[in-house]
């Protein structure tokens, strides 16, 4: 079997770093190309790290060649209160990556979005995510999968006290979220990373994959 090359954006984040660890152990991948603002501070024979300004990603077309692109880039309104900068991160980076993937004939792209993404939403966060999804899909890459996780649970290096408290509440609430509310249950970052790894190797019927479906992909594997 031909071994694959992956491009990973967002490797310093929670989900992206877990995905990186999985890909480094995966014999199906011979090279992992990282485009990041800061280093993952890891030495590995599979790694090729490009420390760049991600807002200028379009300047790296010659280095942007792989079998699959993983995009785990994202921020929060608290971390990035300026709406223009926020949009550059959550819309600009994934869409630029999709354009480069299309130009370089990369056949598959897997992107982390968020539950509630809707281009028609009155809420800036949801609207931005929805517009990003539409723009990425518009590139018509052979296979595009957009994951919409609910609240992502996991251990972060950075301190987010409010988020930590909310996660504790959600862990308790998960037990009573049934029926239509089931999709709002929190999801482990490791589960999202595992689903992305699985999707990189097989086809899926849907381009938009909701939070509970992400869990099902992993549980069925």
C-alpha positions in Angstrom: 0.0 0.0 0.0 1.2 3.5 -0.9 1.9 5.4 2.3 0.3 8.8 2.5 1.2 12.4 3.3 -1.0 14.5 5.5 -1.1 18.3 5.9 -2.3 19.3 9.4 -3.3 22.8 10.3 -3.9 23.5 14.0 -1.5 21.0 15.5 -0.8 23.1 18.6 -4.5 23.0 19.6 -6.2 20.4 21.7 -7.8 18.3 18.9 -5.0 19.0 16.4 -2.3 17.8 18.8 -4.2 14.6 19.6 -4.6 14.0 15.9 -0.9 14.6 15.3 0.0 12.0 17.9 -2.3 9.5 16.3 -0.9 10.1 12.8 2.6 9.8 13.9 1.8 6.2 15.1 -0.1 5.4 11.9 1.9 3.3 9.4 -0.4 4.5 6.6 1.2 7.9 6.8 4.8 8.5 6.0 4.9 12.3 6.3 2.9 14.8 8.4 3.4 18.4 7.1 2.5 21.1 9.7 1.7 24.7 9.0 1.7 26.5 12.3 2.3 29.9 13.9 4.2 28.2 16.8 6.2 24.9 17.0 4.8 21.7 18.4 8.3 21.2 19.9 8.5 17.7 18.8 11.2 15.8 16.9 10.0 13.0 14.7 11.2 11.5 11.3 7.7 11.9 9.9 7.4 15.6 10.7 7.9 18.5 8.4 7.1 21.7 10.2 6.6 25.1 8.6 6.4 28.0 11.0 4.5 30.7 9.2 1.9 33.5 9.4 -1.3 31.4 8.8 -3.0 34.5 7.5 -0.5 34.3 4.6 -1.1 30.6 3.9 -1.7 31.3 0.2 2.0 32.1 -0.2 2.9 28.4 0.5 1.2 26.8 -2.5 4.5 25.0 -3.5 4.7 23.3 -0.1 1.0 22.5 0.0 1.0 18.9 -1.4 -0.5 15.9 0.3 -3.1 13.1 0.1 -5.3 14.7 2.8 -5.7 18.0 4.6 -6.8 18.1 8.2 -7.9 21.5 9.5 -8.3 21.8 13.3 -7.8 25.6 13.4 -10.2 27.6 15.5 -10.4 30.3 18.2 -13.0 31.6 20.6 -14.7 35.0 21.0 -13.1 35.4 24.4 -9.6 34.6 23.1 -10.1 36.7 19.9 -12.6 39.4 20.7 -11.8 41.4 17.6 -14.3 40.2 15.0 -12.1 40.9 12.0 -9.3 38.8 13.4 -11.7 36.1 14.5 -13.0 35.8 11.0 -9.5 35.6 9.6 -8.9 32.6 11.8 -12.2 30.7 11.7 -13.1 31.5 8.1 -10.0 32.7 6.3 -7.6 29.9 7.2 -9.8 26.9 6.4 -11.1 28.5 3.2 -7.6 29.3 2.0 -6.5 25.7 2.8 -9.4 24.4 0.7 -8.5 26.6 -2.2 -4.9 25.4 -2.1 -6.1 21.8 -1.8 -8.3 22.3 -4.9 -5.5 24.0 -6.9 -3.0 21.2 -6.0 -5.4 18.3 -6.6 -5.5 17.1 -3.1 -8.4 14.6 -3.0 -9.6 14.9 0.6 -10.1 17.6 3.2 -11.4 17.1 6.8 -12.3 20.2 8.8 -13.5 20.8 12.3 -16.4 23.2 12.5 -18.9 23.5 15.4 -22.4 22.5 16.3 -24.9 25.2 15.3 -22.9 26.4 12.3 -25.4 28.3 10.1 -24.6 31.0 7.5 -28.0 32.6 8.2 -27.6 32.7 12.0 -28.0 36.0 13.9 -25.0 35.0 16.0 -21.6 35.9 14.7 -19.8 32.7 15.8 -22.4 30.4 14.2 -22.7 32.6 11.1 -18.9 32.6 10.6 -18.7 28.8 10.9 -21.6 28.4 8.5 -20.1 30.7 5.9 -16.8 28.8 6.3 -18.5 25.5 5.6 -20.2 26.8 2.5 -17.0 28.3 1.1 -15.0 25.1 1.8 -17.7 22.9 0.1 -17.8 25.3 -2.8 -14.3 24.3 -3.8 -15.7 20.9 -4.7 -12.7 18.8 -3.5 -13.3 15.2 -4.3 -14.0 14.3 -0.7 -14.8 17.0 2.0 -15.9 16.1 5.5 -16.9 18.8 7.9 -17.2 17.8 11.6 -19.6 19.7 13.9 -18.7 18.8 17.4 -20.6 20.0 20.5 -18.6 21.3 23.4 -15.1 19.7 23.1 -13.9 18.1 26.3 -10.3 17.5 27.1 -7.2 18.8 28.9 -5.8 22.1 27.5 -2.5 23.6 28.5 -3.9 27.1 28.5 -6.2 28.1 31.4 -9.9 28.5 30.6 -11.6 28.6 34.0 -15.1 29.3 32.7 -14.8 26.6 30.1 -13.5 24.1 32.6 -16.5 24.8 34.9 -18.9 24.5 32.0 -17.4 21.2 31.0 -18.0 19.8 34.5 -21.7 20.9 34.2 -22.0 19.3 30.7 -20.5 16.0 31.9 -23.3 15.8 34.4 -25.9 17.0 31.9 -24.9 14.4 29.4 -26.8 11.8 31.3 -30.1 13.6 31.0 -29.7 14.8 27.4 -31.8 12.3 25.4 -33.8 12.5 22.2 -33.4 15.8 20.4 -31.0 17.0 23.1 -28.6 14.2 22.6 -26.7 16.1 19.9 -25.7 18.7 22.6 -23.7 16.2 24.7 -20.1 17.1 25.1 -17.5 15.2 23.1 -14.0 14.2 23.8 -11.3 15.8 21.7 -9.7 12.4 21.3 -12.9 11.1 19.7 -12.9 13.9 17.1 -9.2 13.2 16.3 -10.0 9.5 15.9 -12.9 10.2 13.6 -10.7 12.4 11.4 -8.1 9.7 11.2 -10.7 7.1 10.3 -12.3 9.4 7.6 -8.9 9.9 6.0 -8.9 6.2 5.0 -12.5 5.7 3.9 -15.5 7.3 2.3 -18.6 8.6 4.2 -22.0 9.3 2.8 -22.3 12.8 4.3 -20.2 15.9 4.0 -21.6 17.4 7.2 -21.1 15.2 10.2 -22.9 16.1 13.5 -21.5 15.5 17.0 -23.3 12.2 17.7 -22.3 10.9 14.3 -18.7 11.6 15.0 -18.9 9.4 18.1 -20.7 6.7 16.0 -17.9 6.7 13.4 -15.4 5.9 16.1 -17.5 3.4 18.0 -18.1 1.4 14.8 -14.5 1.3 13.9 
